[in-house]
Amino acid sequence: MSARNSHANKTAARERLRAERERQAKRDKRRRQITVALSVVATLALAGGVGYAVVQANKPSHWEAAKKAGVKAPKNTTGENGTTVVIGKPTAKKTLQVFEDARCPICAVFEQQVGPAIRKDVDAGRYKLQYVGATFIDDAALGQGSKNALSALGAALDVSPGAFMDFKAAMYSAKFHPEESDDKFGDNSYILKIAETVPELKGNAAFRKNVEEGTFHAWALKMSEAFDKSGVTGTPALKMDGKPVTGPNGKNIPITTAEFATAIEKALKG
């Protein structure tokens, strides 16, 4: 790739990230306004029972049940409640932790730009990948898409690590990733539509059953708790053997393939 093309790609990626952050700021402002308005409505409607219905609608009963259910961990996991998800060759000496929320728009940008490079490195045995899933956007934007997508990722992992990686890439793709405010991932039919583009999941009856029955809902909640205890406060985030992996400014993650290549070389030597 020429220096000119590399610069153009980097500029385009940065512009996309800048635009996404501006949209995020507007959504945050709108969400605060909506939250205030809903609080007033809920207070006024409480006597009539409407407030209770609104609260219940935003807290699906199956997720409440999952909090009390026994945890069934997907295959290809280790650790307490199966919340340690490490993919890669056992001979790889270092481990890259990737922290993501399925509904996170910047996670989608990161995966589209850098995801293929990570997959290539993991397949080559340069390092292992540890995935840590979060669900905090469900609370901030309302809905269940982050939790439901994480549960579906567990169902894909139960098939194979390769299916997990392919499904994750499809979910974050420009074709399928929704706006943060759009809770599409909360709809199993949409999750299954994405899965039909993944060879190992296409027509896979066991995967479909696990998604539709919420087999890994309790596991997803435990994974979310693991994220909450990690000390990471936002997504996406990267750590190599516990140390943050950042871009040129030393704060944000590397968002382009060129930035990531530089950052990962430094992390591998550290």
N, C-alpha and C positions, 0 to 999 in steps of 0.2 A: 504494500500500500504506500502511495506517495505521501510525502509530508503534507502536501496541500490537501489531499483527501482525508488524511488523518486529522488535520486541523478542522476541516469542514465537518467531519463526523462528530468531533468533540464539541464544536460550537453548536451543532444541531441538538446534541444530547443535553448540553447545558441549557439551551433555550427551552427545550421541552421540560426539563426539570424546573426552570424558573417559572414557566407558565403554569405548571402543575402546582407549584407552591403558591402562586397568586390565586389560583382557583381554590386551593385548600384554605387560604386565609379568608376568602369570601364565604366559603361553605361554613367555616368555623363561626364567622360573624352571624350568618343566617341561622345556624344551629342554635346559637345563644339566644337569638331573638325568638326562635320557635320554642325553645325550652321555657323561656319566661312566659310566653303566651299559653303554652300547654299547662304550665303550673297554675295559671289563673283559671283556665277552663276546668282543670281537674278539681280545683278547690270548690268552684261554684257547682260542679256537677256531682260532687261526692254524695250529697244528701240523696240524690236520685239514683245512686249506684253506678252512674256512668263512669265516674273516676275509677272505680274498682275494675270495671270492664277494660278501660284503657290500660291500666297497669297490667292486668292479666294478659292482654293481647301482646304486650311487649315482653312478657316473660312466659314463653311457651311452657306448658305443663310438662312436656317431655324432657325439657332441660332441667326443670326442678326435680323431676324423678331421677335424672341422670346423676345429680349431685349425691343422691343417696344410694345409687346402685353400685354393685361390685364392678370393679374395673376389669374389662377384657382387653388386654393389650394386643395390638397387631403382631403378626409374625415379623421377624427382622428388627425387633427392638430389644433393649436391655434396660437394666436399672429399675428403680422402684416404680411400679405401675407402668413399666415399659415406656417411660418418657424420655429415654436416651435413644435417639435415632441417629446412628452413625453409618454412613454409606461410603464405601471405598475399599481399596485393597488393604488387607491387614498389615502389609509390609510398609505402608506409608507411615512415616514417623510423626508427622504433624497433623493437626486437625483444625479445620476452619469452621467456626461456628457461624451460622447464618440465622439471624433473628428476623422473623417476618410475620405480618398479619395479612391474611388472605385478602382483606378488603382494602389494604393500604395502596393508594395510587402510586406512591413513590417506589414501593416494593415492586410494582408492576414495571415501572420504568427501569429499575435496577435489573430485574430478571430478564427483560427484553434485551438490554444492552450487555449485561455481564454474565447472565446465566449460562450461555453456551460456553464461555471461557472456563467457568467453574466446572461444568460437566466434563469438558475436555481434560482439565487438570486432574480431576478425580479419577477419570477412566485411565489416565496415564500413570496414576499412582504417585503424583507429586504431593498430595495430601488427602486426608479423608474429609468428608463433609458431615458436620453435625447440624441437624435442623432443629430449631426451637420455634414452635408456633405460638403466636399470641392471639388474643380475641378481644382486646380492649376497645376496638372500634365498634363492636356491637353495643357497648354501653354508651359510647360517645354519640354515635349516629343512630342508635336504636336498631334493633333487629337481631337476627341470629346467623347471618351469613358467615361471619368469621368462624364461629363455633362449628357450623354445619360443614363448611369447607375443610376445616381441620379434621373433623371426623371422617370426611370422605378421603382425605389424604391418608388417614390411617387405614381405610379400606383398600386404597391403592397399595400401600406399603405391605399390607397383608398378602397381596398378590406377589409382589417382588419389589426390590429396591429400584429396578429399572422402571417399573410401572409407576412408582411414586415420583421419580424424577420427571418422567414424561408427562404425567398428569399435572404436576406442579407447573411445568413449563407451559402447558396448554391453558391452565387456569389463569396464569399471569399474562398470557398473550394479548396483543392488541385486539384480536378478534373476539375474545371472550371476557376480558376483565371489565367489569362494570364501573360506573362512577361510584365513589365511596358512599354516596347517599342512596344508591340503588341497591337494595338488599337481595340481588338476584341469587347470590350463593345460598340464600336461605331456602331456595326452591329446589327440591330434589330433582325435578324434571330438568332443570337447567344444569345441575351438576352432572346428571347422566348424559345430557347432550354433549357436554365437554368430553366426558369419558369415552364417548363413541369415536373420538378422533385419536384415541390412544390404542395402538394395536393390541396390547395385552388386556385392555379393559373392554374393548368392543365386543358386545354380546356376552360378556362374562357374567354369568348368572349369580355366582357367589359374591362378586363385587356389588352388583345391583341389590342383592338381598341385604348386604351389610349397610349400604347407603340408606335404603328405604326403611330398614328396621332400626337404624341408629345404633348399630352394634358397638361402634367405637365412640359414642357420645361421652360416656364417662371418662374414657381415656383422653379425649380432646380437652375436657375440663381440667384433668390432672396436668396435661401438657401446658395448658394456659397458666396454671398455678406455678409450674416450673419456670415459665417465662417471668412471671411476676416476682419470683424470688431471685432472678438472675442479676438484678441490679441494672439491667438495660431499661431505659425509659422511653424509647421510641423505636420505630422500625422504618426502614431496614437498618440493621446494624451488623457489623462483622467483628469477630475476634479470632485471633490465631493463638491457640493454646492459652486462652484467657486474656490476651493483650489486644486492645482495639486495633483494627485495621482501617486506616483512614486515607483520604485523598490528599492532594497537594497542600490544602490549607491546614491539615492536621486535625480537623474537626469532623467534617462530613465524610460519608463513605465514598469510595471511588465509584463514580457513576458511569464512566466510559471504559471501554476495553483497554485503552492505553493507560488510563489512570490505574485501573485494576492491576494490569501487568506490572507496573512499577511498584504498587503497594504490596502485591503478593510476593514479589522478589525480596523486598525488604523484610516482610514478615517471615519468610522462610529462612532468612539468614539470622533473624533475631533470636 
